Amino acid sequence: MNGKHKTLSFSKLKEINDNSIKAKLNRTIDKKSLERLKNKEFPIGDKMVKLRDTTFLVTFAMIHNDKEMRCQIRYAANEQPFTLDMDMADYDKLDTTIIHNA
């Protein structure tokens, strides 16, 4: 997991997902499911964190259909990732962070 990775907030995830739905891309996240998940809590260290307050990590990305990015997005190691297709411009605007394994 070492290296540079794209990250995004819950609000950015919702915004990009909405863009992807409007563009009728193949992989999107159901809006109602995403809304229900925003208050889900999961442990980080010794405290519980709500999904809407966490940073999402893009763990896999590839060019899809020559015009968009297909991404796997994680918020916790023990949870299934989201798969989301997004416009390359949206992908390029994501924050980048460097992760170093201890």
C-alpha angles and dihedrals in degrees: 000000000000117000141044118334134179117241136188141184125240091257091051090048090053092047094050092043089053090050090050092050091050090049089049093234117176102244117047136143119250106253094222092050091050091049091051091049097052092085095041111123127214132173123264110177107315098337138070118243128197116232092237089060098051135087117244120220125215102222097175134021134172137168109262126195088353091276111060141040123246108209138184109214124196134190100174134019094234096048129084112256124243116241112215132174113211140176113267090239090058090048092050090054094057118111118254125219133182117232123199120190113227 
